[in-house]
Each structure stands twice: as structure tokens, then as C-alpha cells.
Amino acid sequence: FVNLWLIHNRCIFNDRPSSLKRPCDEENDPALSPKSKRQYRGELTMIEKSKNVRKQLFSDSWLEDDRFKGWLRAIPDQPSKANCIACNLIFGTKKSDIIRHSESQRHIRSVSSLKNVTKLNFKPDSEVIKMRTQVQKTELMLAHYVACHNLSFRSIDHLSQLPRLMMNDSKIAQQISIKRTKCVKLIKNVLASVVEDNIVKEMENKKFSIYLDEITDIANIKVLAILVKYIFNNRIQTHLLDLVPVDADHGTAKGLYILFSKSLDKLKLSTDNIIGYCADNASIMMGSKESFKTHLLNDNSNIIVNGCICHSFHLIASSAATCIPSNIEVLLQNISSLFSRSPKRQSVLKELQRYLNESQLKILSPSQTRWLALDKCVERVLSQWRVLNDLFRLAYVEEKIQLQMSYIKNYKIHTLKLTCSVKPLIFMLYQESVRFLRIICSKFLKPECYKNDEFDKYKNPSMILPNNNIEIGHDTRNILISCKDEANYNKFMNIIIFFYQKVIEDSLKRLPMHTLYKEFRFVDPKILFNKLYNKIINYLNKKDVILNELSQIKNYFSDSEKTELPNDILQFWNYMYELKNFNDCYIFKNIAELALNVLCLHYGNAGVERIFSMMTDIKTKKRN
């Protein structure tokens, strides 16, 4: 009984605070608080008890204590916990608990076994690291070779074995280990990422223009190609930024813009740096109400929008060709199909070519999107016309083809070559468009109709030349004279006049004839130094500053200094951008920045069509 009484009172006294550990206290003492009374009776909850306990945190000084040195470690982000690396245990940071653990038999055995382990100081051999680096470089070069030359990924299984067989004494060659799977991973995850990162790094904080187009690949998957054009290291760069798959939910103008925005966000690019947008003339891309263009202009109203000039010329030619009894492209397609689908006709064509001592050339097929190929097709048919004439034996078809070929052959070739050039020639678009219209007008109109580059009188009958003065080509006129049919002659000349008028009508609608392109001409130094030229576009509300620099630049250089300026347009404006005065201040920075941004504008689809050609070569039936 005495022992139980002592144990009970000891528990009560231990739970009481130091101020209440007096044997004479009573539970009903009015000086005690309710919590003190519950503590006196031992009725406190675990939460109330824990609030009265001060947690001891890990101390770095313990790491230098001889009793804990070598096996005690702190745990990051858990200051009230400690770790024993010898026993692989985690426990609290009460020092008494740590001392108790250090005296346990398990810990003593773990520490003694740890002391018997020999410590290894491993340092990688520099030669081993160098060898491994060389092997990795070689494997990347092999993967890069496969990607650049569009080889099958299966070929790397054999290609990687060639260095071992050819260079038996090379340690690097013997360690090369790359197969199809590794090659794909290196191309997709290493090489492609490096190229993408380099492009984004070059575009950082730079103005750029974009070109967008859609294509459906051989797997029937529609993708959106995004091309960018910008200046880096004083050179104009045009690169494929992204190929985005387009699903059914994003086939609208808004959906395409959402995909485009996500692509820019992924690469950390902003629409605020876009200065130009170009696309084909489809309504989903260039419509005035609901199109990709309207969504883009809502985010950045300063963007200069250009329709694809190549596509515009193709539409002009196609529209004008409808005035002719038979479309030239349909005729070329039919001639090509006649031979391409029949080995017998091909052999007959070759025999006839040998008999007539003509070059044994194939009949080319026109492409719907490679519009420059039309010129090659026309030239090929005309060069083989004597053979085709004897082969077809149809004089009517002969005359029809000959007439159409002769006046459409050079219709749009010069301008298409201009627009498909990789050089920055946007400042020449207005001048070349006016030149094109002037040449067309000269073929059937009187000089006073177009002498001031005004083309609004092309439908006036009084301005049309007599039939004998209308240009249709020497060969065509000889054929017409040989026919000796006045009614058909007049009918044919009316078709020619209608053809020319249709060309001018569509050209005025589609070609870059408005004021903006006319003001782009200042980029050409020959026009820039012309003292009569004083027009400039309002770029970022700096028109007054730029006009001031324009007037200053005309008289800044002497005649001898002008001859020493760079001849290349891009180099010229880069020189102007860096030019400073004696106060180390830029002199022509604003006008040079404007000119460089103009040179970055897209105006044709040649770049994206090249990408589509590469894509067709890469993604074939045998490659998924």
C-alpha cells in the first residue's frame, strides 16, 4: 500500500509545474487555473502536453563531438531529426536520445564494421574521360550524318560497324555503340533540341517576321509549318520554327492561332516582337473578318501583313488563262499523262526522237504548287514540238498549243524568280510590279495610257492598238498569216486583248501596288540618296525622327565616300546602324533599324515550300 501511494504521488508531482510542486496544495485551491487543476489531476491531452515541451534542434557542434563524429548527420529541411549513417536510422534530436543510441549494442557493432571498410579515393582517369567524350562525339556525328542525308534509321546498324572493321587499331572505333533506337533518340532529343535552342537564342529580343502554311503529309496528318525570318550576325536567317500537328478541334482560324500561340509560349517568344506576317491568300489565313490575320492583329496591331506574292501571280496567270480556249496547265498535264502512264508511248517517243535527231528528253509534268516548274514544262514541250507534231498528227492541236505556248511562256517567269529568291528583295516589289504592268500594257495599248504609271484606262477602246500592232510573238503571227482566215484572225485577236486586260485587272487587285510597298523603296541606297525622295513609313510612331535622319543622310556623305560604302544592301544598313558621331552617339540608328526590319519581311512562300519538299523526302511510305 505504501509503495502504491508513493508511485501515485510521484506521478502527480512530476506532472505539476514547478510552482505547484508543494505537498500542501489542494485541488480546490482557488488560486489555480482550470488548466493547472487538470494538470494537477494528470488530465492534460497530448496536444496540451506537447505545447509545454521545447523541441531541441540539431546542433552543428555535435558533428565535432568525439562521441558522434563520423556517423551523425543532419537531415536537410528537418532540423528536429538526425541520421545515423552507420545504422541507417533516423531519430529525434534530443541529445539524450543520441547518447542512448550511441551506447546501444547495434550501433557499436555497425560502427566497428564501418571502421574496418577501406576508404576508396576514386578519381576518374582523364584519359578515360577524353576517350568517352570522343566516342560520344563520333556517335553524334553518325546520327547527324543520317539526319542530314535522309538515310534510313536501319542503316545505322551497319554504318556503326564500319569504323570497327576499317580501323582495327582505333580504340574510339572499337567503343562505338549506336543502333537504330539510340540514333533516333540522339536526333530527336539532342540534335533537334540544340538546333531549336540555338534558333531561340538567336531570336532573343529581336524583331522577326513569320510565314505560315498548312500541309497534309503522307500519313494524312495535317501540320502547320511556322517559318521565321530575322537578322543575326549581320545576316538574314530563315528557319523552320515549328511543325505543329493540327487536329479536328483546331482546324479553324481561332484554333490555328491557339496552336501558334502555344508554340511561341513553349519557345518563350512574344507576339510583340513580330513585325510581319505572310501566308497564302486563303480566307482562313487572310480573311478580313474571321481569320488568322485578324487574331494576330488583335494582339499586335503594328504587324505588316503580306499576301504571298508567288500565290498572287499564280492566281493572276490562272485567271488570265481562262480567257484562252484551253488552259495551258491542263494541256501540259494531259501531254505529260499521255506518256507517263504508258511505257509503249514512251518507247515510241524515244524512237521518234532518235529518228529526228532530237534530244531524248522526258515530257515534264507541271506542279500545282511549284509554279516555276511551269516554265520548264513549256520549254520542254516547245523543244520537243517537232517530235510531238509528228506523233500527234493533229494540226489543230498543234496550232492551239503553239499559239498558247508562245504568248504565255514568259508571262510570269521573271517576277516569280524575283519572289522566290533567297535574297532580301522586298523593296523591289513595287518597282517590279509596275514594270510588269507597263510591259503588259505596251503589248496592246498606246503609250499615253501608261506613260505616268497609271493603268486605269486599259479598258478604253480608244487606247487599244490596231490588231497588226498588238504583240503576240513572231511565230504566232506567222501561223495566223498562213491561216488566211480574216474572221478567225479577228476572233483570235479579241481573245488576246481580253487576255491582256484580264491580266492587268487581276494584277491591280493582287500585286503590291499600294503606298506601303512604294515607301519601302528607301531601302535601296540609290533611291535613299536621291534628294527628291522624302517619303517614309510611320514606324513605331518615329516618323519625324526617321524623316530627320533621312534628310541628314542625303548630305552626310561626299561623292567619294559614297563609292566606298558597302554595295550589299544588308551590309550597307548594318554599317549605317553602327555609325556614330564624335560624341559616340548613333547617327542613323532609327532609319537603319527600320530598313533592317523591312528586309526581314516575308513576301513569298518559297521557304515553306522548300520545307514541305524536305518533309516529303523524310516522311515516306516506308518511314513512320
NORKADA-V114579 format. One record per residue. RES is the residue in one letter. PSI is psi in degrees with one decimal (* if undefined). Layout:
res=RES psi=PSI
res=RES psi=PSI
//
This chain:
res=F psi=-42.0
res=V psi=-42.3
res=N psi=-43.0
res=L psi=-39.3
res=W psi=-40.6
res=L psi=-42.2
res=I psi=-42.8
res=H psi=-46.9
res=N psi=-32.5
res=R psi=-39.0
res=C psi=-40.8
res=I psi=-44.9
res=F psi=-34.1
res=N psi=-30.7
res=D psi=-12.5
res=R psi=148.3
res=P psi=161.5
res=S psi=-29.8
res=S psi=-14.5
res=L psi=1.9
res=K psi=68.2
res=R psi=128.8
res=P psi=-17.8
res=C psi=-4.2
res=D psi=146.5
res=E psi=153.7
res=E psi=-30.9
res=N psi=21.4
res=D psi=121.7
res=P psi=-15.9
res=A psi=-14.1
res=L psi=143.4
res=S psi=162.3
res=P psi=-40.3
res=K psi=-38.2
res=S psi=-36.5
res=K psi=-41.1
res=R psi=-34.0
res=Q psi=-34.8
res=Y psi=-35.9
res=R psi=-4.8
res=G psi=33.3
res=E psi=14.1
res=L psi=143.4
res=T psi=170.3
res=M psi=-35.7
res=I psi=-41.5
res=E psi=-35.4
res=K psi=-39.1
res=S psi=-28.3
res=K psi=-21.8
res=N psi=-4.1
res=V psi=129.4
res=R psi=120.3
res=K psi=135.3
res=Q psi=128.9
res=L psi=161.1
res=F psi=137.1
res=S psi=130.3
res=D psi=-20.0
res=S psi=-22.1
res=W psi=-26.0
res=L psi=-22.2
res=E psi=-5.1
res=D psi=132.7
res=D psi=-27.7
res=R psi=-26.5
res=F psi=-7.3
res=K psi=132.2
res=G psi=-24.6
res=W psi=-16.5
res=L psi=133.6
res=R psi=145.9
res=A psi=155.2
res=I psi=121.0
res=P psi=141.0
res=D psi=4.8
res=Q psi=78.9
res=P psi=-16.1
res=S psi=12.8
res=K psi=152.8
res=A psi=160.2
res=N psi=135.3
res=C psi=112.1
res=I psi=-18.8
res=A psi=-42.6
res=C psi=-10.1
res=N psi=48.8
res=L psi=151.3
res=I psi=132.8
res=F psi=175.5
res=G psi=169.6
res=T psi=18.3
res=K psi=129.5
res=K psi=-32.4
res=S psi=-36.6
res=D psi=-38.6
res=I psi=-41.0
res=I psi=-41.1
res=R psi=-40.2
res=H psi=-38.6
res=S psi=-22.1
res=E psi=-2.2
res=S psi=152.9
res=Q psi=-38.6
res=R psi=-43.3
res=H psi=-39.8
res=I psi=-41.5
res=R psi=-40.8
res=S psi=-40.5
res=V psi=-40.3
res=S psi=-39.8
res=S psi=-31.4
res=L psi=-33.9
res=K psi=-25.8
res=N psi=-9.0
res=V psi=131.1
res=T psi=129.1
res=K psi=129.5
res=L psi=125.2
res=N psi=86.6
res=F psi=123.9
res=K psi=119.8
res=P psi=136.0
res=D psi=131.7
res=S psi=-33.0
res=E psi=-36.9
res=V psi=-43.6
res=I psi=-42.2
res=K psi=-41.8
res=M psi=-43.7
res=R psi=-39.1
res=T psi=-41.8
res=Q psi=-38.0
res=V psi=-43.1
res=Q psi=-39.9
res=K psi=-41.7
res=T psi=-42.2
res=E psi=-38.5
res=L psi=-37.4
res=M psi=-39.7
res=L psi=-42.6
res=A psi=-39.1
res=H psi=-37.9
res=Y psi=-42.6
res=V psi=-41.3
res=A psi=-42.1
res=C psi=-37.1
res=H psi=10.7
res=N psi=45.9
res=L psi=159.3
res=S psi=142.6
res=F psi=-24.7
res=R psi=-25.3
res=S psi=-22.9
res=I psi=-23.6
res=D psi=-35.3
res=H psi=-35.3
res=L psi=-35.8
res=S psi=-19.0
res=Q psi=-20.5
res=L psi=-45.7
res=P psi=-37.0
res=R psi=-41.9
res=L psi=-33.6
res=M psi=-27.4
res=M psi=78.4
res=N psi=-28.4
res=D psi=0.8
res=S psi=122.4
res=K psi=-33.8
res=I psi=-43.8
res=A psi=-35.3
res=Q psi=-21.4
res=Q psi=-0.9
res=I psi=126.5
res=S psi=90.1
res=I psi=127.1
res=K psi=-169.5
res=R psi=-47.7
res=T psi=-45.2
res=K psi=-37.1
res=C psi=-43.5
res=V psi=-43.2
res=K psi=-40.0
res=L psi=-40.6
res=I psi=-46.2
res=K psi=-43.6
res=N psi=-19.1
res=V psi=-64.0
res=L psi=-47.5
res=A psi=-38.9
res=S psi=-38.5
res=V psi=-43.9
res=V psi=-45.2
res=E psi=-43.6
res=D psi=-37.9
res=N psi=-41.0
res=I psi=-45.6
res=V psi=-38.1
res=K psi=-39.0
res=E psi=-32.7
res=M psi=-3.7
res=E psi=122.4
res=N psi=26.9
res=K psi=151.3
res=K psi=143.4
res=F psi=157.9
res=S psi=159.7
res=I psi=152.0
res=Y psi=131.1
res=L psi=142.9
res=D psi=156.6
res=E psi=151.2
res=I psi=150.1
res=T psi=120.2
res=D psi=-174.0
res=I psi=-20.9
res=A psi=9.7
res=N psi=33.6
res=I psi=123.6
res=K psi=132.4
res=V psi=151.1
res=L psi=117.6
res=A psi=130.4
res=I psi=113.5
res=L psi=145.7
res=V psi=149.5
res=K psi=126.2
res=Y psi=173.9
res=I psi=129.1
res=F psi=132.3
res=N psi=41.9
res=N psi=24.7
res=R psi=146.2
res=I psi=126.1
res=Q psi=134.5
res=T psi=117.8
res=H psi=153.7
res=L psi=119.3
res=L psi=-41.2
res=D psi=150.8
res=L psi=110.3
res=V psi=120.7
res=P psi=138.9
res=V psi=114.7
res=D psi=-176.2
res=A psi=-29.0
res=D psi=-14.9
res=H psi=26.1
res=G psi=-8.2
res=T psi=174.2
res=A psi=-42.1
res=K psi=-38.9
res=G psi=-41.5
res=L psi=-38.5
res=Y psi=-33.3
res=I psi=-44.3
res=L psi=-41.0
res=F psi=-44.1
res=S psi=-40.4
res=K psi=-38.4
res=S psi=-42.9
res=L psi=-41.6
res=D psi=-38.7
res=K psi=-37.0
res=L psi=4.4
res=K psi=43.9
res=L psi=155.4
res=S psi=145.2
res=T psi=-15.1
res=D psi=-23.0
res=N psi=0.3
res=I psi=127.5
res=I psi=-17.8
res=G psi=149.0
res=Y psi=133.3
res=C psi=143.2
res=A psi=173.0
res=D psi=174.7
res=N psi=23.2
res=A psi=149.8
res=S psi=-31.3
res=I psi=-22.4
res=M psi=-36.8
res=M psi=12.1
res=G psi=154.3
res=S psi=-15.3
res=K psi=-64.0
res=E psi=99.8
res=S psi=173.3
res=F psi=-36.6
res=K psi=-44.1
res=T psi=-40.1
res=H psi=-38.1
res=L psi=-41.7
res=L psi=-25.2
res=N psi=-32.4
res=D psi=-30.9
res=N psi=101.5
res=S psi=-8.1
res=N psi=1.8
res=I psi=136.4
res=I psi=122.3
res=V psi=127.9
res=N psi=132.4
res=G psi=152.9
res=C psi=118.4
res=I psi=-31.6
res=C psi=-45.2
res=H psi=-36.9
res=S psi=-43.3
res=F psi=-36.0
res=H psi=-41.0
res=L psi=-36.9
res=I psi=-46.5
res=A psi=-42.2
res=S psi=-40.3
res=S psi=-41.6
res=A psi=-32.3
res=A psi=-19.9
res=T psi=-17.4
res=C psi=-18.8
res=I psi=146.7
res=P psi=-34.6
res=S psi=135.4
res=N psi=134.3
res=I psi=-38.4
res=E psi=-38.5
res=V psi=-41.3
res=L psi=-45.0
res=L psi=-39.9
res=Q psi=-40.5
res=N psi=-40.7
res=I psi=-43.5
res=S psi=-43.7
res=S psi=-31.0
res=L psi=-36.2
res=F psi=-32.7
res=S psi=-26.0
res=R psi=6.2
res=S psi=106.3
res=P psi=-30.1
res=K psi=-45.5
res=R psi=-34.1
res=Q psi=-42.7
res=S psi=-38.5
res=V psi=-40.9
res=L psi=-42.9
res=K psi=-43.1
res=E psi=-42.4
res=L psi=-36.5
res=Q psi=-40.7
res=R psi=-40.2
res=Y psi=-37.8
res=L psi=7.3
res=N psi=39.3
res=E psi=158.2
res=S psi=137.5
res=Q psi=86.3
res=L psi=149.1
res=K psi=156.7
res=I psi=121.8
res=L psi=154.0
res=S psi=131.1
res=P psi=149.8
res=S psi=148.0
res=Q psi=-27.2
res=T psi=-21.9
res=R psi=81.9
res=W psi=-26.1
res=L psi=-19.5
res=A psi=-19.8
res=L psi=-37.4
res=D psi=-43.8
res=K psi=-39.5
res=C psi=-42.2
res=V psi=-45.8
res=E psi=-40.2
res=R psi=-42.8
res=V psi=-41.9
res=L psi=-36.9
res=S psi=-27.7
res=Q psi=19.3
res=W psi=-36.6
res=R psi=-38.7
res=V psi=-45.3
res=L psi=-34.3
res=N psi=-48.3
res=D psi=-28.0
res=L psi=-43.0
res=F psi=-37.0
res=R psi=35.8
res=L psi=103.6
res=A psi=-34.2
res=Y psi=-44.7
res=V psi=-35.9
res=E psi=-49.9
res=E psi=-39.8
res=K psi=-46.5
res=I psi=-47.3
res=Q psi=-42.4
res=L psi=-45.8
res=Q psi=-42.6
res=M psi=-44.3
res=S psi=-32.5
res=Y psi=-1.7
res=I psi=-11.0
res=K psi=-49.6
res=N psi=24.2
res=Y psi=-48.9
res=K psi=12.0
res=I psi=-47.0
res=H psi=-45.2
res=T psi=-36.5
res=L psi=-38.0
res=K psi=-35.7
res=L psi=-46.9
res=T psi=-24.2
res=C psi=1.7
res=S psi=148.4
res=V psi=-10.0
res=K psi=152.5
res=P psi=100.4
res=L psi=22.5
res=I psi=-28.9
res=F psi=-11.2
res=M psi=-4.7
res=L psi=-45.3
res=Y psi=-46.9
res=Q psi=-43.4
res=E psi=-31.6
res=S psi=-43.2
res=V psi=-39.9
res=R psi=-41.4
res=F psi=-46.4
res=L psi=-37.7
res=R psi=-40.1
res=I psi=-43.1
res=I psi=-42.3
res=C psi=-36.0
res=S psi=-17.3
res=K psi=-22.7
res=F psi=-0.9
res=L psi=158.9
res=K psi=150.8
res=P psi=-34.8
res=E psi=-11.5
res=C psi=-24.3
res=Y psi=12.6
res=K psi=-27.3
res=N psi=22.2
res=D psi=36.4
res=E psi=124.6
res=F psi=33.5
res=D psi=-2.7
res=K psi=20.5
res=Y psi=-18.2
res=K psi=1.7
res=N psi=117.1
res=P psi=-28.1
res=S psi=-16.3
res=M psi=-5.6
res=I psi=136.0
res=L psi=160.4
res=P psi=156.4
res=N psi=-36.0
res=N psi=-17.6
res=N psi=-7.8
res=I psi=131.2
res=E psi=121.5
res=I psi=2.3
res=G psi=142.4
res=H psi=-45.0
res=D psi=-40.9
res=T psi=-40.7
res=R psi=-36.3
res=N psi=-38.4
res=I psi=-41.3
res=L psi=-39.2
res=I psi=-38.3
res=S psi=-24.4
res=C psi=-35.4
res=K psi=44.7
res=D psi=102.4
res=E psi=-39.4
res=A psi=-47.6
res=N psi=-32.5
res=Y psi=-47.6
res=N psi=-37.6
res=K psi=-42.1
res=F psi=-41.6
res=M psi=-33.7
res=N psi=-37.1
res=I psi=-40.5
res=I psi=-43.8
res=I psi=-45.0
res=F psi=-36.9
res=F psi=-49.7
res=Y psi=-40.9
res=Q psi=-38.1
res=K psi=-37.2
res=V psi=-46.7
res=I psi=-41.4
res=E psi=-48.5
res=D psi=-30.7
res=S psi=-40.5
res=L psi=-27.6
res=K psi=-37.4
res=R psi=-26.4
res=L psi=154.8
res=P psi=82.9
res=M psi=-1.4
res=H psi=177.4
res=T psi=-33.8
res=L psi=-49.2
res=Y psi=-28.5
res=K psi=-36.4
res=E psi=-16.1
res=F psi=-13.7
res=R psi=-16.8
res=F psi=-17.8
res=V psi=-30.2
res=D psi=121.4
res=P psi=-29.7
res=K psi=-38.3
res=I psi=-32.3
res=L psi=-42.5
res=F psi=1.2
res=N psi=120.0
res=K psi=-15.4
res=L psi=-13.5
res=Y psi=123.1
res=N psi=29.8
res=K psi=141.0
res=I psi=151.9
res=I psi=156.1
res=N psi=98.3
res=Y psi=113.8
res=L psi=39.7
res=N psi=32.5
res=K psi=25.5
res=K psi=-42.2
res=D psi=-41.6
res=V psi=-42.5
res=I psi=-39.6
res=L psi=-37.7
res=N psi=-43.3
res=E psi=-34.0
res=L psi=-43.6
res=S psi=-31.4
res=Q psi=-36.0
res=I psi=-23.0
res=K psi=-31.1
res=N psi=5.1
res=Y psi=-37.5
res=F psi=141.8
res=S psi=170.4
res=D psi=-38.6
res=S psi=-35.2
res=E psi=-32.7
res=K psi=-34.4
res=T psi=-22.3
res=E psi=-6.3
res=L psi=153.3
res=P psi=141.1
res=N psi=-32.2
res=D psi=135.2
res=I psi=-47.6
res=L psi=-44.1
res=Q psi=-35.3
res=F psi=-48.0
res=W psi=-27.3
res=N psi=-36.8
res=Y psi=-43.0
res=M psi=-35.2
res=Y psi=-36.6
res=E psi=-5.5
res=L psi=131.9
res=K psi=160.3
res=N psi=-171.2
res=F psi=-16.7
res=N psi=9.5
res=D psi=35.1
res=C psi=144.1
res=Y psi=138.7
res=I psi=-47.1
res=F psi=37.2
res=K psi=-41.5
res=N psi=-45.7
res=I psi=-32.7
res=A psi=-40.0
res=E psi=-40.6
res=L psi=-45.0
res=A psi=-42.0
res=L psi=-36.9
res=N psi=-35.9
res=V psi=-41.0
res=L psi=-19.5
res=C psi=-4.7
res=L psi=137.9
res=H psi=144.5
res=Y psi=3.4
res=G psi=164.4
res=N psi=14.3
res=A psi=-40.8
res=G psi=-47.2
res=V psi=-31.0
res=E psi=-32.8
res=R psi=-38.1
res=I psi=-42.8
res=F psi=-35.6
res=S psi=-43.3
res=M psi=-39.7
res=M psi=-39.0
res=T psi=-36.7
res=D psi=-32.8
res=I psi=-48.3
res=K psi=95.6
res=T psi=-177.9
res=K psi=-32.6
res=K psi=-3.4
res=R psi=118.0
res=N psi=*
//
